Amino acid sequence: MTQHEASVDPAALLDLARSIAVEAGEFALAARRAGGSGIEVAATKSTPTDIVTATDRDTEGLIRERILAARPDDGIVGEEHDSRVGTSGVSWVVDPIDGTVNFLYGVPAWTVSIAVVTGEPDPSSWQGVAGVVFNPTTGEVFTASAGGGAWLGDERLQVNTGVPLGRALVGTGFGYSAERRREQAEVLLGVLPQVRDIRRIGSAALDLCLLAAGRLDAYYERGLNPWDHAAGAVIAREAGARVGGGPRGERESSELFVAAAPELYEELTAALEAAGA
């Protein structure tokens, strides 16, 4: 066993990720309830609608401190700070507040998302080891580790199976640029008539956990960043979902992310392809 292999204990990494996510979520929730400058728009990123608050930055700073105190050789890929390259072969993929617009407006659908991955810090090749998604406003903590199943507290999660496309409740999301939204609306026009209904909740990490818990039947989106889905993908996979980027075995990426029970995945990706996704 190599030193790197010895450092990868999915259960231990999950325990650490869970404790950090809960602490960070409680910190962000306290800031939200206190109001003030912490929940105001501090900056914009790709477009004027792509926002960040001071609490996003402060929460990620807290997460980074806790990770490095426990595992100083690990890498960190985060949304609000520069990536840190580690030497252990283990990296943490962090979204301090997934659903910042919901956080800003007080909509109770935002999460702290933390994944642990192995391999190169590259979403095209890394392997998910553990994932935690914490919704502070509901207190729900979704967790999963490689080979250990997906859980909501002590409840084992399993995606819905046997659901045809015509009866599927499908989650999705929209990008920040006007052109990207126009393209997504055109795809939606092709998909919506073929499914039970569409849900746009505003947090990809939460969408994937709702899929794992059977509250959605499928999920797709284009334009996601790695930190948006890294933890949720571990949880969805461990709950039995097929996760990928298309009908021919493509890996999930910013081009397309699809998750559903295997048979529904096939139907949905075919519909998305026909709609021009």
C-alpha positions in Angstrom: 0.0 0.0 0.0 1.4 3.4 -1.0 1.4 6.4 1.3 -1.3 8.0 -0.9 -3.5 4.9 -0.7 -3.1 4.8 3.0 -4.3 8.3 3.3 -7.6 7.5 1.6 -10.2 6.3 4.1 -13.6 7.2 2.7 -15.4 6.8 6.1 -12.9 9.0 7.9 -12.9 11.6 5.1 -16.7 11.6 5.1 -16.8 12.2 8.9 -14.4 15.1 8.6 -16.3 16.6 5.6 -19.6 16.3 7.5 -18.3 18.1 10.6 -16.8 20.9 8.5 -19.9 21.3 6.3 -22.2 21.5 9.4 -20.0 24.1 11.1 -19.7 26.1 7.9 -23.5 25.9 7.3 -24.3 27.1 10.8 -21.8 29.9 10.4 -23.5 31.0 7.1 -27.0 30.7 8.5 -26.1 32.8 11.5 -24.8 35.5 9.1 -28.0 35.3 7.1 -30.1 35.7 10.2 -28.0 38.6 11.4 -28.3 40.4 8.1 -26.1 43.4 7.4 -23.3 43.6 4.9 -22.5 39.9 5.0 -25.6 39.1 2.8 -25.3 42.0 0.4 -23.8 41.5 -3.0 -20.1 42.0 -2.6 -19.1 41.4 -6.2 -20.2 39.9 -9.5 -18.4 37.3 -11.5 -19.2 36.2 -15.0 -22.2 38.5 -15.4 -24.1 41.0 -13.3 -26.5 38.2 -12.2 -23.6 35.9 -11.1 -23.1 37.2 -7.6 -21.0 36.6 -4.5 -21.6 37.8 -1.0 -19.1 38.4 1.8 -20.5 35.4 3.6 -19.7 33.2 0.6 -16.0 34.2 1.0 -16.0 34.0 4.7 -17.6 30.6 4.7 -15.1 29.2 2.2 -12.3 30.7 4.3 -13.6 28.8 7.3 -13.8 25.6 5.4 -10.3 25.9 4.1 -8.9 26.6 7.5 -10.6 23.4 8.9 -9.4 21.2 6.0 -5.8 22.4 6.2 -5.7 22.1 10.0 -6.7 18.4 9.7 -5.0 17.5 6.4 -2.3 20.0 5.5 -1.1 18.0 2.5 -4.4 17.9 0.6 -5.5 20.1 -2.3 -8.5 22.4 -2.3 -10.6 23.4 -5.3 -13.1 26.1 -4.3 -15.4 28.6 -5.9 -14.3 31.8 -4.2 -10.6 31.3 -3.6 -7.7 30.2 -5.7 -7.1 26.4 -5.9 -4.5 24.8 -3.7 -2.5 22.0 -5.2 -1.7 19.3 -2.6 0.8 16.5 -2.4 -1.4 13.7 -0.9 -3.4 12.7 -4.0 -6.6 13.9 -2.2 -8.4 17.1 -3.0 -11.4 18.9 -1.5 -14.0 20.5 -3.8 -15.8 23.2 -2.0 -18.9 25.3 -2.8 -19.4 27.4 0.4 -22.9 28.5 -0.6 -24.5 26.7 -3.6 -27.5 28.8 -4.4 -26.2 32.3 -3.5 -29.2 34.0 -5.1 -31.5 32.0 -2.8 -29.3 32.9 0.1 -29.5 36.6 -0.8 -33.3 36.5 -1.1 -33.9 34.3 1.9 -35.2 31.4 -0.1 -34.6 28.3 2.0 -32.8 26.3 -0.7 -29.1 26.9 -0.4 -26.4 24.5 0.7 -22.8 24.0 1.8 -21.3 21.4 -0.6 -18.0 19.6 0.1 -16.6 16.7 -1.9 -13.4 14.7 -1.4 -11.8 13.4 -4.6 -8.7 11.4 -5.5 -6.4 11.6 -8.5 -5.4 14.7 -10.4 -7.4 17.8 -9.4 -9.2 17.7 -12.7 -13.0 17.0 -12.9 -12.5 15.1 -16.2 -10.5 12.4 -14.3 -10.9 12.6 -10.6 -12.8 10.0 -8.6 -15.3 11.0 -5.9 -14.6 9.4 -2.5 -17.0 11.3 -0.2 -19.6 14.0 -0.5 -21.6 16.1 2.0 -24.4 18.6 1.1 -25.9 20.4 4.1 -29.0 22.6 3.9 -28.7 24.8 7.0 -32.3 26.1 6.7 -33.8 22.7 7.0 -31.1 21.0 8.9 -30.8 18.1 6.4 -27.4 16.6 5.9 -27.0 14.4 2.8 -23.9 12.2 2.8 -22.2 9.5 0.8 -18.9 7.7 0.6 -17.6 5.4 -2.2 -19.1 2.0 -1.6 -20.8 3.2 1.5 -24.2 4.2 0.1 -26.0 7.6 0.2 -27.7 8.8 3.4 -30.0 11.5 4.8 -29.2 11.1 8.5 -29.7 7.4 9.2 -32.0 6.9 6.2 -30.5 5.1 3.3 -31.3 6.8 0.0 -32.3 5.2 -3.3 -33.3 6.9 -6.5 -36.7 6.3 -8.0 -36.7 3.5 -10.5 -39.2 2.3 -13.1 -40.3 5.9 -13.9 -40.8 6.5 -17.7 -39.9 9.9 -19.1 -43.5 10.9 -19.4 -44.0 10.6 -15.7 -40.6 12.0 -14.6 -40.3 15.1 -12.4 -37.1 16.6 -13.7 -34.9 19.2 -12.1 -32.7 21.7 -14.0 -31.1 25.1 -13.8 -30.1 28.0 -15.9 -26.9 29.8 -16.6 -26.1 33.5 -16.0 -25.5 34.8 -19.5 -28.4 35.9 -21.6 -27.2 33.7 -24.6 -26.8 30.6 -22.4 -30.3 31.1 -21.0 -31.8 31.5 -24.5 -30.2 28.2 -25.5 -31.4 26.5 -22.4 -35.0 27.8 -22.9 -35.0 26.4 -26.4 -34.0 23.0 -25.1 -36.6 23.2 -22.3 -39.3 23.8 -24.9 -38.4 20.5 -26.4 -38.2 18.6 -23.1 -41.1 20.0 -21.1 -43.9 18.5 -23.2 -42.3 15.0 -22.7 -42.1 15.0 -18.9 -44.4 15.2 -15.9 -43.0 18.7 -15.0 -39.8 20.7 -14.4 -38.4 22.0 -11.2 -35.8 24.8 -11.0 -34.8 25.0 -7.4 -31.6 27.1 -7.7 -29.0 24.8 -6.1 -27.5 22.0 -8.3 -26.1 20.3 -5.2 -29.5 20.2 -3.6 -31.1 19.1 -6.8 -28.8 16.0 -6.9 -29.6 15.2 -3.3 -33.3 15.5 -4.0 -32.8 13.1 -6.8 -31.0 10.7 -4.5 -33.9 11.0 -2.0 -36.6 10.3 -4.6 -38.0 13.8 -4.5 -37.0 14.3 -8.1 -36.8 11.6 -10.8 -34.0 13.1 -12.9 -31.8 16.2 -13.3 -29.9 17.8 -16.1 -28.1 21.1 -16.6 -25.5 22.7 -18.9 -22.8 25.1 -17.6 -22.2 23.6 -14.2 -18.8 24.2 -12.5 -17.1 21.3 -10.7 -17.9 22.6 -7.2 -21.6 22.8 -8.1 -21.9 19.0 -8.6 -18.9 17.2 -7.1 -20.5 16.3 -3.8 -24.0 15.8 -5.2 -22.6 13.5 -7.9 -21.1 11.2 -5.2 -24.4 11.2 -3.4 -26.5 10.5 -6.5 -24.2 7.7 -7.7 -24.3 6.0 -4.3 -28.1 6.2 -4.4 -28.2 4.3 -7.7 -28.2 7.1 -10.2 -26.3 7.0 -13.5 -24.4 10.2 -13.8 -22.8 11.4 -17.0 -22.7 13.9 -19.8 -24.6 12.2 -22.6 -26.1 9.0 -24.1 -22.8 7.5 -25.3 -20.9 7.2 -22.0 -19.6 10.8 -21.9 -18.3 11.9 -18.5 -20.3 14.7 -16.8 -18.9 18.2 -17.6 -19.8 21.8 -18.1 -21.1 20.8 -21.5 -23.9 18.6 -20.0 -24.6 17.0 -16.7 -27.4 14.4 -16.5 -28.4 12.1 -13.5 -31.2 9.7 -13.2 -31.9 6.0 -12.7 -30.2 4.1 -15.6 -33.2 3.4 -17.7 -34.6 7.0 -17.3 -31.1 8.4 -18.0 -31.3 6.8 -21.5 -34.7 8.3 -22.2 -33.8 11.7 -20.9 -30.5 12.0 -22.7 -32.1 11.0 -26.0 -34.8 13.7 -25.5 -32.1 16.3 -24.6 -30.1 15.4 -27.7 -33.2 15.7 -29.9 -33.9 19.1 -28.3 -30.5 20.3 -29.2 -28.7 20.1 -25.8 
